[in-house]
Amino acid sequence: MRRVPYRIYLSENELPTMWYNIQADMPNPLKPPLHPVTKKPIRPEDLSPIFPKALIEQEVSRERYIEIPDEVQELYKLFRPSPLCRAYRLEKQLDTPARIYYKYEGVTPSGSHKLNTAIPQAYYNKLEGIKRLATETGAGQWGSALSIAAKMFGLECTVYMVKVSYQQKPYRKLLMESYGATVIPSPSPYTEAGRKILEQNPNSLGSLGIAISEAVEDAVSNDNTNYALGSVLNHVILHQTIIGLEAKLQMEKIDEYPDIIIGCCGGGSNFAGISFPFLMDKIRDGKNIRAIAVEPAACPTLTKGRFAYDYGDTAKMTPIIMMYTLGHDFVPPAIHAGGLRYHGDSPLVSQLYHDGLIEARAVHQKEVFESALLFARTEGLLPAPESAHAIKVAIDEAIRCREAGESKVILFNLSGHGYFDLGAYESYLSNTLQDVEYSDEILEESLKSIPEIE
Ligand SMILES: *Cc1c(COP(=O)(O)O)cnc(C)c1O
């Protein structure tokens, strides 16, 4: 009965050797990022106190393909390719004519796709003589990935971890410390940005925006230290296209091509990673593909936010970027998909959404966990709560196919495993998980924090 294997791999010599840069193909180019103080377009040298030159170049490059350095390719081989899996058992359970595939990024040592960019970021920083990396982490996945990558290149690593996650996820902290990183709950008393927040609200549970401010301040005020970001920026998304490039080769092997591509969307990097190499075919060759970014209803950046210039962090230290945003003051409710709690979104994903090339959907956390368990109980893998957002919409689309009698090909990204998220599953299984909704007043208030830019 089975026509293709459960898992499709690639051999080492078939792995992609270049990343795909969608800036080469976008119908409308990105609006330039602005300096947070002068509000003029930033110059590359404005970013050099916190990023290595190679990454700044990638940030603005219009080259379609960018070579993956040999050393990075070698390290990728520790865990890549990630398998492309056919979800036969889920299909059967749903009684759908759709063919469902997922790319499983939980096979990386950090348990999510984030290591795909952590490795090249550590590599380029090492190359330029940097000794320490400072970063923030929400749910802990990015901090784990950067801790591992930093250690691979002999760099130190300081992680400002959003306080609510620090409290909810002690094992994530221990994982980072196992790789030698220093983990600090944010807001912390060690930076000006952290102290300011603590003065206003000593019980602040933190947010990604606040933690970013702290990490950037750390990098700016220490010469041998750079900053590393796990999502949102163009170079991060560039690195994550390894996911979609592999998926394309894997699907070619079995003579398949997706009709619908789905990824959960926090800052946008795993969604972009799996979908952009296919969107290239949509933009250049008119392929009929739907790409759907899935976000939590509690932090509905694309579906309820505004396309505007806004700061990337709460303390207004980062450049002002054109993106979908809920306002840099927005502190989303403490949902369990911590990796999706960011007020903004990748400028690349935002521009493509604005131009109608991709779709977005917001879903509630109870239905997300319901889908997560349906998936775990059919396919066997326990997904990260973030990834389960993509599963929820994949299931919805598969059911729609059943109702319409259409045998579409659905591809989604399973961005990570959920074995560090058992606290979240405990809440769901004990029936204490709530669907949290931001209030309209809070959203209205927070949208007001978006700066006026002519
Ligand atoms: C960080 C993370 C996300 C969200 O980040 P994106 O940049 O939107 O991909 C999603 N899933 C997992 C498992 C993560 O670790």
The ligand as a MOL file (V3000), in Angstrom:
LIG
                    3D

  0  0  0     0  0            999 V3000
M  V30 BEGIN CTAB
M  V30 COUNTS 15 15 0 0 0
M  V30 BEGIN ATOM
M  V30 1 C 12.1200 29.4500 18.2060 0
M  V30 2 C 11.1970 28.4390 17.7470 0
M  V30 3 C 10.1030 28.7660 16.9400 0
M  V30 4 C 9.7640 30.1780 16.5590 0
M  V30 5 O 10.7470 30.9010 15.8900 0
M  V30 6 P 10.7180 31.1830 14.3450 0
M  V30 7 O 11.8120 32.1240 14.1110 0
M  V30 8 O 9.3730 31.7600 14.0250 0
M  V30 9 O 10.9330 29.8920 13.6740 0
M  V30 10 C 9.2930 27.7470 16.5060 0
M  V30 11 N 9.5080 26.4700 16.8530 0
M  V30 12 C 10.5490 26.1090 17.6410 0
M  V30 13 C 10.7210 24.6750 17.9920 0
M  V30 14 C 11.4330 27.0830 18.0960 0
M  V30 15 O 12.4560 26.7320 18.8400 0
M  V30 END ATOM
M  V30 BEGIN BOND
M  V30 1 1 1 2
M  V30 2 1 2 3
M  V30 3 2 2 14
M  V30 4 1 3 4
M  V30 5 2 3 10
M  V30 6 1 4 5
M  V30 7 1 5 6
M  V30 8 2 6 7
M  V30 9 1 6 8
M  V30 10 1 6 9
M  V30 11 1 10 11
M  V30 12 2 11 12
M  V30 13 1 12 13
M  V30 14 1 12 14
M  V30 15 1 14 15
M  V30 END BOND
M  V30 END CTAB
M  END
